[in-house]
Amino acid sequence: MKINIRSLWSVIIIFHGFYLLFPNQAMAQTGWKDLDTVEEIVEAYPDRMREMLDAFNLDYPGLEGVKHAYTDDSVAKACHLLLDYYKNGNTAQHLRREQPKQTNKTDALSDTILTNVFVIQNVRGEVPYGEDGHRDWYYKGPNNDREWAWLSNRHRQITHVLSVYFKTGNPKYAEYIDLFLRDFIIKSMPYPGVKSNTSVWRGLEVAARSKGWSRIFYSLQNSDYPSPATRLLMLSSLPDHAHYSRNFHNDTNWLTMEISALATLATNFPEYKGTDEWLAYSIETMTESMRGQVYPDGTQTELTTHYHKVAMNNFYLFYTICSRANVDLPDYFTKQIEDMWSYLAMVMRPDGHALLNNDGDLDYNRDRIINVAKEYGRDDWTYIATNGKEGIKPENGPSNIFPWAGQLISRSGYDADAQWSFFDIGPWGSGHQHNDKLHISISAYGRDLLVDAGRFAYTGDVAKKFRGYAKGSQGHNVVLIDGSGQEAGPKLTEKPLAESNYKITEDFDFAWSDFDSFIDVKGDATHSRSLFYVRDNFWIVVDKVTTDRPRKIETLWHWHPDCAVSLEKGQKSMTGNDRGNLQIIPVGKTKWDLKLVKGQETPEIQGWYSREYNNYVPNDVSVYATDIESTSTFVWVLAPSEKAPKSMKVKVLSQDNNAIKIRVKDQDKKTWVATVPFSDSSKAILETK
């Protein structure tokens, strides 16, 4: 076969011209995976490398050689000197690490990641490749969930691989990080420079990468990986990340993540132009954000402990960043961080888990509280977190009210078997809200008993099925009126609860509130709920439904899925667990239509529980239904027990417009008489016999 040399040279010349005009496109179709050296990356992306050098303050001490080489138009030499500066410099000493001894040890999870199979929020997905050899950074996982793509682009999978590299010393993990980052940065170019909601350029993902890449860049300075080419790509992309966080950040807890990322870059890479302004802006913005999103009682305004912790972690990270840089923060800022930690300690269940409310997971906080208690010298936090085995018993407690959040945490004590409850009488929340005002959660004897349904998922197939249930009243221990749950409430409050809303004494806790806006319910209907906790014994719940017409009332009690639930004589619901039980005793003459619902999908979702995102199981729900003609009052006694339920006799002694008086007598003939007000806490009284 004869080869036409003239035609061949024409093809070569055309391709070479395309490469010179469009290096990114040509490289995407050729050997971007093989880019390794400084010279190769400068040849492939000359304009990108010049933009990177222009982003640096070349008058910064130590960069004199870089400036001289760049002034002489020796870009490759300037890049070599820049990498030498970082390898031999003193910047970010807290992130630099001694490299591990090389071994062939492996880690199963990381080996799965190395095949591009990522587990994001409990969903396993394999990221596909495109025709250009790049991963599909917009892949939304097997459930077509945009949250999957967003979280994948935070790059926590490679920070996990980084930690495994240091544990094992196996270079294949560092090599994977190298190719992963080279792939992502090249594919993500050019930086759009606009506020975005895409899988790649969104504020939370930008912030997470800024923090994770800082660790990777410095901790691997004495490693063969990442390659010089990838290190330069990282240095070229970080100014884009800083620009995004500086100019397109959001508000509330998103702001804390994004601005703490900006401060991270400002202090870890002070050689970039404008870092002094980044840090000054960060301090001003974070302080103002704290004033706007943290109540005086230390609670974050979204009123979900999961996102409270997210915001607090980023405020705390910002505090750490500034402390490391010897930058002082306002006293207000540091005091509020301590109050935010204190909130997490005070609401923690006896088993070490956080409060599960609104959008969030059942987070385990015990170990973190124990560690931070040492830093703050808070022996009372240590006492709570260790169930009284260490530290000093809190002066106030064991119950606590957070008047701005509108949250009452009742306890019998701090031991592992303590009775614990959460009562929600606050605002709706500034974000991630559920329509669940007046909800009650209970645990005792180391076991969760009455629970919030959880959050399930935000997008994708799981969310399509369960999101309405998670956010709606149907997934909470509240009252439905005419089959309808609550409307959205006020997002924020401008003042704390009045003292008439709560009362905490040595022997009992009391709180009350009401809600009067139900979805598509005609006329006037208000649900008022009073909670009266007799310490170390039981809870009394009084529901009053004020109405201008006949109604159907449904009271829901959601049980933890590990509970064995049964319906007993006297319209009681109770558990039959080996240890840790609760019985729900309806009091009075109301004839309830009582049923247990579990794992129901039609005609509506009911009886499901999600302890964490994308994780859900069926659980029992006791549904008490009745019809009322006019304003009515319902009384419940919620009685915990370690083993078999106690025999209890309960009677309503009297009732007027202000309060209801209830007598409770247990099997040991101990008697309590509780006056439970409908509104005024000063009228709450407990007598014992």
C-alpha angles and dihedrals in degrees: 000000000000118000118215101227093192092055092046092053089049090056091048092049093048093049092046090051091050089050092052093047098040109023093161094055093043093048092048088060096041136035108334088132090061096053105121116139133062091248093052095052092045090051093046097045109018095157092048091053092049090050088051093053090046089057091063128085094234090190088068111119110269096025097085093109091048090053093048093050093046091048087054088053092246097138095169092051091047089052092049091052092047091055090047089053092056094043094052100029134101100233117127095003090173090066100045115101139187110251118249125247109268116255140154094240116136141198120218097217093047091047087056090052089051088063088055092252107138129185107214118181091340094310119114118214137164114224109227127221126237127225090267091061094250123125116253099253089186095059109132099201130249093303094051088241116162088205087065091057093045094051092044088057092056086075098223087143091069094043085056090049088049092057090049090051090057091047096048106024089220107149093209089078094054090045090054091052089052096054093039093057094042089052094048099044095047093045092047093055132144102048105230095215094212136101106274144183096196125126091257107033107044124123100248093048092046090051095048092049091050090058097040095045090051089059093046095046096052102032091056098046091115095043129094087236138104093041120239088256093056093044089055091047089053091050089049093052101043094073087055089052091050092048091053094049092045097048108024106035122138133226136259117020093345087063092056091056095044099043093044085055091053090051089048091057093042092057100033093047106029089158092079118096115261098020093131089056091045091055096044090049090048093054094048094044096045092049092050090045091053090052089051101043107031120070121219090257089062098256122133110238097241085070096215115118091216094061091034085064092047092053093042093050090055094046087049091047089051090051089051092048092052093044090053090051091047091243116147121226127203115276088238091061096052093044092052092051089056090049090051090053089047091055091055090050095047097049096044116123118239089256092059098256125127128243111280109218138135112352110349149092129259093264122196108227106163099100093044092051092049091052097046091045088066091053093051096037090237105154089172090065089049090052092053095044095048094045090247096308093115137017130029126304111253115257091224120049158335082210123046136193122206100200098190094048091040093228126142117197110193123193139174089210142307102278122115092258095048122136111246135181141175122210120188115211099145139097123300094257135246094263145355089035131174123200093242112119111159092025118152128204122188137190131172139167092018095305134105109232112167113030148181111246094237131223106288099189141326102221139005131048096319091053093048088058104036111017096092090049093048094052097036130083090251090078094055142067097260140106125275118207118209088345093304133117132211128300120228113289132209111307096214140019126221094202139029125256114286115249087246087071097063146020130188120191135164091265105033148010125221134186137156143179140155143222129206110178117088127171113267093340111148123221126004122327128160129180114206119185128190122191119201115183116194100205116251091358123061149317127250116204120193118192119190120187113196111197143164094214143019115299143184110235126199121184115196128206114183116201127206109259092241091063122101102221130193138172115236141187115295091038091282125157115206145161126240099201123152088242133006114034142175134195124200111212118191110210126210137024100303112132105223126198095220127192141157116233122193131173094349119172103169141085081005138344113273136149104037132127131197118191091178141009114296091001117108140155135177119266136182120263122192106216115196112190131181141153121240130194097202143349108335140181127216127192127202131183114204106198121186125200136178096227128355116010115264121246107247134180116206128185136175105232099184145340137197136161092285107042149350124233117216132185120207122189121182131205090269089059093247109149133206126185113197126190104206114192123211092220120344112078092198088072094058108114135170124199123183131198 
